[in-house]
Amino acid sequence: MAHLGTRGANAAAFDHWESRAGDPQLHTHMVIANRVQRITDGAWVTLDSRTLY
């Protein structure tokens, strides 16, 4: 497996203060876009998400 330099990773975090049942439960959801830009040629490629999991 090759590791290449990238740029342009995008993520967003959303804070929630309650559970689905309405009970107090502070937690954060994070969404990470599965696309990054390769430094070598500028192409947008898919991340290998096994590292994130």
PDB file of N, CA, C, O and CB in Angstrom:
ATOM      1  N   MET A   1       0.851  -1.173   0.000  1.00  0.00           N
ATOM      2  CA  MET A   1       0.000   0.000   0.000  1.00  0.00           C
ATOM      3  C   MET A   1       0.895   1.232   0.000  1.00  0.00           C
ATOM      4  O   MET A   1       1.831   1.326   0.794  1.00  0.00           O
ATOM      5  CB  MET A   1      -0.967   0.000   1.223  1.00  0.00           C
ATOM      6  N   ALA A   2       0.607   2.170  -0.886  1.00  0.00           N
ATOM      7  CA  ALA A   2       1.384   3.401  -0.985  1.00  0.00           C
ATOM      8  C   ALA A   2       0.739   4.507  -0.158  1.00  0.00           C
ATOM      9  O   ALA A   2      -0.486   4.597  -0.075  1.00  0.00           O
ATOM     10  CB  ALA A   2       1.516   3.839  -2.451  1.00  0.00           C
ATOM     11  N   HIS A   3       1.552   5.330   0.438  1.00  0.00           N
ATOM     12  CA  HIS A   3       1.081   6.507   1.156  1.00  0.00           C
ATOM     13  C   HIS A   3       1.504   7.721   0.350  1.00  0.00           C
ATOM     14  O   HIS A   3       2.694   7.937   0.124  1.00  0.00           O
ATOM     15  CB  HIS A   3       1.646   6.564   2.623  1.00  0.00           C
ATOM     16  N   LEU A   4       0.532   8.516  -0.087  1.00  0.00           N
ATOM     17  CA  LEU A   4       0.802   9.680  -0.920  1.00  0.00           C
ATOM     18  C   LEU A   4       0.414  10.954  -0.195  1.00  0.00           C
ATOM     19  O   LEU A   4      -0.512  10.959   0.616  1.00  0.00           O
ATOM     20  CB  LEU A   4       0.057   9.580  -2.248  1.00  0.00           C
ATOM     21  N   GLY A   5       1.115  12.020  -0.485  1.00  0.00           N
ATOM     22  CA  GLY A   5       0.775  13.322   0.091  1.00  0.00           C
ATOM     23  C   GLY A   5      -0.539  13.831  -0.489  1.00  0.00           C
ATOM     24  O   GLY A   5      -0.788  13.708  -1.688  1.00  0.00           O
ATOM     25  N   THR A   6      -1.366  14.398   0.361  1.00  0.00           N
ATOM     26  CA  THR A   6      -2.670  14.914  -0.074  1.00  0.00           C
ATOM     27  C   THR A   6      -2.944  16.273   0.557  1.00  0.00           C
ATOM     28  O   THR A   6      -2.255  16.705   1.481  1.00  0.00           O
ATOM     29  CB  THR A   6      -3.796  13.924   0.289  1.00  0.00           C
ATOM     30  N   ARG A   7      -3.967  16.930   0.032  1.00  0.00           N
ATOM     31  CA  ARG A   7      -4.470  18.176   0.620  1.00  0.00           C
ATOM     32  C   ARG A   7      -5.973  18.204   0.368  1.00  0.00           C
ATOM     33  O   ARG A   7      -6.486  17.465  -0.472  1.00  0.00           O
ATOM     34  CB  ARG A   7      -3.752  19.457   0.009  1.00  0.00           C
ATOM     35  N   GLY A   8      -6.654  19.045   1.087  1.00  0.00           N
ATOM     36  CA  GLY A   8      -8.071  19.235   0.823  1.00  0.00           C
ATOM     37  C   GLY A   8      -9.001  18.289   1.554  1.00  0.00           C
ATOM     38  O   GLY A   8     -10.140  18.108   1.123  1.00  0.00           O
ATOM     39  N   ALA A   9      -8.564  17.678   2.640  1.00  0.00           N
ATOM     40  CA  ALA A   9      -9.473  16.835   3.417  1.00  0.00           C
ATOM     41  C   ALA A   9     -10.559  17.706   4.045  1.00  0.00           C
ATOM     42  O   ALA A   9     -10.271  18.793   4.548  1.00  0.00           O
ATOM     43  CB  ALA A   9      -8.698  16.043   4.513  1.00  0.00           C
ATOM     44  N   ASN A  10     -11.808  17.231   4.018  1.00  0.00           N
ATOM     45  CA  ASN A  10     -12.939  17.988   4.553  1.00  0.00           C
ATOM     46  C   ASN A  10     -13.657  17.184   5.621  1.00  0.00           C
ATOM     47  O   ASN A  10     -13.876  15.982   5.470  1.00  0.00           O
ATOM     48  CB  ASN A  10     -13.914  18.373   3.434  1.00  0.00           C
ATOM     49  N   ALA A  11     -14.019  17.858   6.695  1.00  0.00           N
ATOM     50  CA  ALA A  11     -14.769  17.214   7.770  1.00  0.00           C
ATOM     51  C   ALA A  11     -15.692  18.247   8.408  1.00  0.00           C
ATOM     52  O   ALA A  11     -15.429  19.449   8.363  1.00  0.00           O
ATOM     53  CB  ALA A  11     -13.810  16.588   8.834  1.00  0.00           C
ATOM     54  N   ALA A  12     -16.768  17.760   8.997  1.00  0.00           N
ATOM     55  CA  ALA A  12     -17.704  18.631   9.711  1.00  0.00           C
ATOM     56  C   ALA A  12     -18.118  17.934  10.999  1.00  0.00           C
ATOM     57  O   ALA A  12     -18.341  16.724  11.009  1.00  0.00           O
ATOM     58  CB  ALA A  12     -18.955  18.974   8.830  1.00  0.00           C
ATOM     59  N   ALA A  13     -18.222  18.695  12.084  1.00  0.00           N
ATOM     60  CA  ALA A  13     -18.633  18.154  13.378  1.00  0.00           C
ATOM     61  C   ALA A  13     -19.950  18.795  13.797  1.00  0.00           C
ATOM     62  O   ALA A  13     -20.155  19.995  13.613  1.00  0.00           O
ATOM     63  CB  ALA A  13     -17.539  18.394  14.456  1.00  0.00           C
ATOM     64  N   PHE A  14     -20.834  17.990  14.359  1.00  0.00           N
ATOM     65  CA  PHE A  14     -22.148  18.441  14.799  1.00  0.00           C
ATOM     66  C   PHE A  14     -22.352  18.026  16.246  1.00  0.00           C
ATOM     67  O   PHE A  14     -22.376  16.834  16.552  1.00  0.00           O
ATOM     68  CB  PHE A  14     -23.271  17.866  13.895  1.00  0.00           C
ATOM     69  N   ASP A  15     -22.499  19.003  17.145  1.00  0.00           N
ATOM     70  CA  ASP A  15     -22.741  18.716  18.560  1.00  0.00           C
ATOM     71  C   ASP A  15     -24.224  18.477  18.798  1.00  0.00           C
ATOM     72  O   ASP A  15     -25.076  19.202  18.284  1.00  0.00           O
ATOM     73  CB  ASP A  15     -22.234  19.873  19.450  1.00  0.00           C
ATOM     74  N   HIS A  16     -24.516  17.451  19.584  1.00  0.00           N
ATOM     75  CA  HIS A  16     -25.888  17.157  20.006  1.00  0.00           C
ATOM     76  C   HIS A  16     -25.907  17.107  21.528  1.00  0.00           C
ATOM     77  O   HIS A  16     -24.935  16.686  22.155  1.00  0.00           O
ATOM     78  CB  HIS A  16     -26.410  15.805  19.385  1.00  0.00           C
ATOM     79  N   TRP A  17     -27.009  17.535  22.112  1.00  0.00           N
ATOM     80  CA  TRP A  17     -27.092  17.616  23.574  1.00  0.00           C
ATOM     81  C   TRP A  17     -28.037  16.587  24.165  1.00  0.00           C
ATOM     82  O   TRP A  17     -28.066  16.410  25.383  1.00  0.00           O
ATOM     83  CB  TRP A  17     -27.533  18.995  23.991  1.00  0.00           C
ATOM     84  N   GLU A  18     -28.813  15.902  23.331  1.00  0.00           N
ATOM     85  CA  GLU A  18     -29.791  14.938  23.845  1.00  0.00           C
ATOM     86  C   GLU A  18     -29.729  13.638  23.058  1.00  0.00           C
ATOM     87  O   GLU A  18     -29.293  13.607  21.907  1.00  0.00           O
ATOM     88  CB  GLU A  18     -31.212  15.524  23.787  1.00  0.00           C
ATOM     89  N   SER A  19     -30.175  12.567  23.702  1.00  0.00           N
ATOM     90  CA  SER A  19     -30.326  11.303  22.997  1.00  0.00           C
ATOM     91  C   SER A  19     -31.604  11.342  22.170  1.00  0.00           C
ATOM     92  O   SER A  19     -32.357  12.314  22.239  1.00  0.00           O
ATOM     93  CB  SER A  19     -30.345  10.110  23.988  1.00  0.00           C
ATOM     94  N   ARG A  20     -31.851  10.310  21.402  1.00  0.00           N
ATOM     95  CA  ARG A  20     -33.084  10.253  20.615  1.00  0.00           C
ATOM     96  C   ARG A  20     -34.319  10.213  21.511  1.00  0.00           C
ATOM     97  O   ARG A  20     -35.407  10.623  21.108  1.00  0.00           O
ATOM     98  CB  ARG A  20     -33.069   9.033  19.696  1.00  0.00           C
ATOM     99  N   ALA A  21     -34.136   9.718  22.715  1.00  0.00           N
ATOM    100  CA  ALA A  21     -35.250   9.639  23.667  1.00  0.00           C
ATOM    101  C   ALA A  21     -35.460  10.957  24.408  1.00  0.00           C
ATOM    102  O   ALA A  21     -36.391  11.071  25.205  1.00  0.00           O
ATOM    103  CB  ALA A  21     -35.004   8.516  24.672  1.00  0.00           C
ATOM    104  N   GLY A  22     -34.602  11.960  24.156  1.00  0.00           N
ATOM    105  CA  GLY A  22     -34.741  13.253  24.813  1.00  0.00           C
ATOM    106  C   GLY A  22     -33.971  13.374  26.115  1.00  0.00           C
ATOM    107  O   GLY A  22     -34.057  14.402  26.787  1.00  0.00           O
ATOM    108  N   ASP A  23     -33.213  12.335  26.489  1.00  0.00           N
ATOM    109  CA  ASP A  23     -32.403  12.375  27.705  1.00  0.00           C
ATOM    110  C   ASP A  23     -31.131  13.193  27.454  1.00  0.00           C
ATOM    111  O   ASP A  23     -30.634  13.224  26.328  1.00  0.00           O
ATOM    112  CB  ASP A  23     -32.044  10.935  28.176  1.00  0.00           C
ATOM    113  N   PRO A  24     -30.594  13.861  28.500  1.00  0.00           N
ATOM    114  CA  PRO A  24     -29.351  14.612  28.326  1.00  0.00           C
ATOM    115  C   PRO A  24     -28.202  13.670  27.956  1.00  0.00           C
ATOM    116  O   PRO A  24     -27.941  12.700  28.668  1.00  0.00           O
ATOM    117  CB  PRO A  24     -29.008  15.396  29.612  1.00  0.00           C
ATOM    118  N   GLN A  25     -27.532  13.947  26.869  1.00  0.00           N
ATOM    119  CA  GLN A  25     -26.411  13.116  26.438  1.00  0.00           C
ATOM    120  C   GLN A  25     -25.569  13.913  25.440  1.00  0.00           C
ATOM    121  O   GLN A  25     -25.807  13.855  24.234  1.00  0.00           O
ATOM    122  CB  GLN A  25     -26.913  11.772  25.804  1.00  0.00           C
ATOM    123  N   LEU A  26     -24.596  14.648  25.945  1.00  0.00           N
ATOM    124  CA  LEU A  26     -23.728  15.441  25.088  1.00  0.00           C
ATOM    125  C   LEU A  26     -22.856  14.510  24.246  1.00  0.00           C
ATOM    126  O   LEU A  26     -22.161  13.648  24.784  1.00  0.00           O
ATOM    127  CB  LEU A  26     -22.852  16.405  25.929  1.00  0.00           C
ATOM    128  N   HIS A  27     -22.895  14.688  22.919  1.00  0.00           N
ATOM    129  CA  HIS A  27     -22.062  13.899  22.023  1.00  0.00           C
ATOM    130  C   HIS A  27     -21.869  14.658  20.712  1.00  0.00           C
ATOM    131  O   HIS A  27     -22.601  15.600  20.409  1.00  0.00           O
ATOM    132  CB  HIS A  27     -22.692  12.504  21.766  1.00  0.00           C
ATOM    133  N   THR A  28     -20.885  14.235  19.954  1.00  0.00           N
ATOM    134  CA  THR A  28     -20.565  14.893  18.688  1.00  0.00           C
ATOM    135  C   THR A  28     -20.537  13.869  17.563  1.00  0.00           C
ATOM    136  O   THR A  28     -19.955  12.793  17.698  1.00  0.00           O
ATOM    137  CB  THR A  28     -19.212  15.633  18.778  1.00  0.00           C
ATOM    138  N   HIS A  29     -21.174  14.222  16.455  1.00  0.00           N
ATOM    139  CA  HIS A  29     -21.111  13.417  15.240  1.00  0.00           C
ATOM    140  C   HIS A  29     -20.102  14.074  14.316  1.00  0.00           C
ATOM    141  O   HIS A  29     -20.046  15.301  14.229  1.00  0.00           O
ATOM    142  CB  HIS A  29     -22.520  13.284  14.552  1.00  0.00           C
ATOM    143  N   MET A  30     -19.302  13.266  13.623  1.00  0.00           N
ATOM    144  CA  MET A  30     -18.337  13.815  12.685  1.00  0.00           C
ATOM    145  C   MET A  30     -18.496  13.123  11.344  1.00  0.00           C
ATOM    146  O   MET A  30     -18.574  11.898  11.258  1.00  0.00           O
ATOM    147  CB  MET A  30     -16.896  13.658  13.215  1.00  0.00           C
ATOM    148  N   VAL A  31     -18.543  13.940  10.301  1.00  0.00           N
ATOM    149  CA  VAL A  31     -18.638  13.443   8.937  1.00  0.00           C
ATOM    150  C   VAL A  31     -17.336  13.790   8.227  1.00  0.00           C
ATOM    151  O   VAL A  31     -16.917  14.947   8.221  1.00  0.00           O
ATOM    152  CB  VAL A  31     -19.876  14.047   8.189  1.00  0.00           C
ATOM    153  N   ILE A  32     -16.700  12.791   7.632  1.00  0.00           N
ATOM    154  CA  ILE A  32     -15.452  13.001   6.901  1.00  0.00           C
ATOM    155  C   ILE A  32     -15.709  12.670   5.440  1.00  0.00           C
ATOM    156  O   ILE A  32     -16.117  11.554   5.116  1.00  0.00           O
ATOM    157  CB  ILE A  32     -14.284  12.129   7.485  1.00  0.00           C
ATOM    158  N   ALA A  33     -15.471  13.636   4.557  1.00  0.00           N
ATOM    159  CA  ALA A  33     -15.649  13.396   3.123  1.00  0.00           C
ATOM    160  C   ALA A  33     -14.610  12.380   2.647  1.00  0.00           C
ATOM    161  O   ALA A  33     -13.451  12.417   3.058  1.00  0.00           O
ATOM    162  CB  ALA A  33     -15.530  14.726   2.315  1.00  0.00           C
ATOM    163  N   ASN A  34     -15.043  11.487   1.785  1.00  0.00           N
ATOM    164  CA  ASN A  34     -14.161  10.427   1.317  1.00  0.00           C
ATOM    165  C   ASN A  34     -13.409  10.843   0.045  1.00  0.00           C
ATOM    166  O   ASN A  34     -13.221  10.027  -0.857  1.00  0.00           O
ATOM    167  CB  ASN A  34     -14.965   9.152   1.061  1.00  0.00           C
ATOM    168  N   ARG A  35     -12.985  12.095  -0.026  1.00  0.00           N
ATOM    169  CA  ARG A  35     -12.242  12.600  -1.173  1.00  0.00           C
ATOM    170  C   ARG A  35     -11.117  13.520  -0.689  1.00  0.00           C
ATOM    171  O   ARG A  35     -11.310  14.340   0.209  1.00  0.00           O
ATOM    172  CB  ARG A  35     -13.186  13.351  -2.152  1.00  0.00           C
ATOM    173  N   VAL A  36      -9.956  13.370  -1.293  1.00  0.00           N
ATOM    174  CA  VAL A  36      -8.819  14.257  -1.038  1.00  0.00           C
ATOM    175  C   VAL A  36      -8.127  14.535  -2.364  1.00  0.00           C
ATOM    176  O   VAL A  36      -8.329  13.813  -3.340  1.00  0.00           O
ATOM    177  CB  VAL A  36      -7.821  13.630  -0.003  1.00  0.00           C
ATOM    178  N   GLN A  37      -7.323  15.566  -2.395  1.00  0.00           N
ATOM    179  CA  GLN A  37      -6.615  15.923  -3.618  1.00  0.00           C
ATOM    180  C   GLN A  37      -5.158  15.481  -3.505  1.00  0.00           C
ATOM    181  O   GLN A  37      -4.462  15.847  -2.557  1.00  0.00           O
ATOM    182  CB  GLN A  37      -6.710  17.450  -3.889  1.00  0.00           C
ATOM    183  N   ARG A  38      -4.701  14.691  -4.480  1.00  0.00           N
ATOM    184  CA  ARG A  38      -3.310  14.246  -4.513  1.00  0.00           C
ATOM    185  C   ARG A  38      -2.404  15.419  -4.837  1.00  0.00           C
ATOM    186  O   ARG A  38      -2.708  16.215  -5.725  1.00  0.00           O
ATOM    187  CB  ARG A  38      -3.116  13.113  -5.544  1.00  0.00           C
ATOM    188  N   ILE A  39      -1.293  15.531  -4.122  1.00  0.00           N
ATOM    189  CA  ILE A  39      -0.339  16.612  -4.356  1.00  0.00           C
ATOM    190  C   ILE A  39       0.401  16.408  -5.672  1.00  0.00           C
ATOM    191  O   ILE A  39       0.716  17.383  -6.354  1.00  0.00           O
ATOM    192  CB  ILE A  39       0.660  16.705  -3.197  1.00  0.00           C
ATOM    193  N   THR A  40       0.684  15.166  -6.041  1.00  0.00           N
ATOM    194  CA  THR A  40       1.521  14.892  -7.214  1.00  0.00           C
ATOM    195  C   THR A  40       0.905  15.367  -8.523  1.00  0.00           C
ATOM    196  O   THR A  40       1.609  15.921  -9.367  1.00  0.00           O
ATOM    197  CB  THR A  40       1.795  13.422  -7.306  1.00  0.00           C
ATOM    198  N   ASP A  41      -0.417  15.158  -8.711  1.00  0.00           N
ATOM    199  CA  ASP A  41      -1.028  15.531  -9.991  1.00  0.00           C
ATOM    200  C   ASP A  41      -2.320  16.339  -9.846  1.00  0.00           C
ATOM    201  O   ASP A  41      -2.934  16.695 -10.852  1.00  0.00           O
ATOM    202  CB  ASP A  41      -1.311  14.292 -10.789  1.00  0.00           C
ATOM    203  N   GLY A  42      -2.743  16.634  -8.611  1.00  0.00           N
ATOM    204  CA  GLY A  42      -3.942  17.437  -8.389  1.00  0.00           C
ATOM    205  C   GLY A  42      -5.252  16.701  -8.569  1.00  0.00           C
ATOM    206  O   GLY A  42      -6.318  17.309  -8.463  1.00  0.00           O
ATOM    207  N   ALA A  43      -5.201  15.398  -8.842  1.00  0.00           N
ATOM    208  CA  ALA A  43      -6.424  14.617  -9.040  1.00  0.00           C
ATOM    209  C   ALA A  43      -7.142  14.405  -7.705  1.00  0.00           C
ATOM    210  O   ALA A  43      -6.499  14.231  -6.670  1.00  0.00           O
ATOM    211  CB  ALA A  43      -6.100  13.254  -9.700  1.00  0.00           C
ATOM    212  N   TRP A  44      -8.494  14.420  -7.737  1.00  0.00           N
ATOM    213  CA  TRP A  44      -9.290  14.117  -6.558  1.00  0.00           C
ATOM    214  C   TRP A  44      -9.502  12.621  -6.513  1.00  0.00           C
ATOM    215  O   TRP A  44      -9.991  12.029  -7.476  1.00  0.00           O
ATOM    216  CB  TRP A  44     -10.648  14.878  -6.568  1.00  0.00           C
ATOM    217  N   VAL A  45      -9.136  12.005  -5.395  1.00  0.00           N
ATOM    218  CA  VAL A  45      -9.178  10.543  -5.257  1.00  0.00           C
ATOM    219  C   VAL A  45      -9.902  10.152  -3.976  1.00  0.00           C
ATOM    220  O   VAL A  45     -10.155  10.990  -3.110  1.00  0.00           O
ATOM    221  CB  VAL A  45      -7.751   9.951  -5.264  1.00  0.00           C
ATOM    222  N   THR A  46     -10.226   8.883  -3.869  1.00  0.00           N
ATOM    223  CA  THR A  46     -10.919   8.347  -2.706  1.00  0.00           C
ATOM    224  C   THR A  46      -9.919   7.959  -1.620  1.00  0.00           C
ATOM    225  O   THR A  46      -8.853   7.416  -1.910  1.00  0.00           O
ATOM    226  CB  THR A  46     -11.777   7.135  -3.101  1.00  0.00           C
ATOM    227  N   LEU A  47     -10.273   8.243  -0.371  1.00  0.00           N
ATOM    228  CA  LEU A  47      -9.451   7.823   0.770  1.00  0.00           C
ATOM    229  C   LEU A  47      -9.571   6.318   0.981  1.00  0.00           C
ATOM    230  O   LEU A  47     -10.595   5.713   0.665  1.00  0.00           O
ATOM    231  CB  LEU A  47      -9.866   8.578   2.054  1.00  0.00           C
ATOM    232  N   ASP A  48      -8.515   5.730   1.518  1.00  0.00           N
ATOM    233  CA  ASP A  48      -8.596   4.353   2.002  1.00  0.00           C
ATOM    234  C   ASP A  48      -9.155   4.433   3.417  1.00  0.00           C
ATOM    235  O   ASP A  48      -8.426   4.718   4.367  1.00  0.00           O
ATOM    236  CB  ASP A  48      -7.183   3.619   1.965  1.00  0.00           C
ATOM    237  N   SER A  49     -10.442   4.181   3.547  1.00  0.00           N
ATOM    238  CA  SER A  49     -11.126   4.414   4.827  1.00  0.00           C
ATOM    239  C   SER A  49     -10.801   3.388   5.898  1.00  0.00           C
ATOM    240  O   SER A  49     -11.234   3.551   7.039  1.00  0.00           O
ATOM    241  CB  SER A  49     -12.601   4.431   4.609  1.00  0.00           C
ATOM    242  N   ARG A  50     -10.056   2.338   5.576  1.00  0.00           N
ATOM    243  CA  ARG A  50      -9.707   1.331   6.607  1.00  0.00           C
ATOM    244  C   ARG A  50      -8.907   1.974   7.742  1.00  0.00           C
ATOM    245  O   ARG A  50      -9.035   1.555   8.893  1.00  0.00           O
ATOM    246  CB  ARG A  50      -8.889   0.164   5.978  1.00  0.00           C
ATOM    247  N   THR A  51      -8.094   2.973   7.442  1.00  0.00           N
ATOM    248  CA  THR A  51      -7.311   3.662   8.481  1.00  0.00           C
ATOM    249  C   THR A  51      -8.222   4.448   9.399  1.00  0.00           C
ATOM    250  O   THR A  51      -7.995   4.491  10.609  1.00  0.00           O
ATOM    251  CB  THR A  51      -6.266   4.600   7.851  1.00  0.00           C
ATOM    252  N   LEU A  52      -9.261   5.077   8.840  1.00  0.00           N
ATOM    253  CA  LEU A  52     -10.193   5.863   9.655  1.00  0.00           C
ATOM    254  C   LEU A  52     -11.042   4.968  10.555  1.00  0.00           C
ATOM    255  O   LEU A  52     -11.369   5.343  11.681  1.00  0.00           O
ATOM    256  CB  LEU A  52     -11.100   6.710   8.756  1.00  0.00           C
ATOM    257  N   TYR A  53     -11.398   3.788  10.055  1.00  0.00           N
ATOM    258  CA  TYR A  53     -12.263   2.897  10.816  1.00  0.00           C
ATOM    259  C   TYR A  53     -11.550   2.392  12.026  1.00  0.00           C
ATOM    260  O   TYR A  53     -12.117   1.622  12.801  1.00  0.00           O
ATOM    261  CB  TYR A  53     -12.735   1.738   9.970  1.00  0.00           C
TER     262      TYR A  53
END
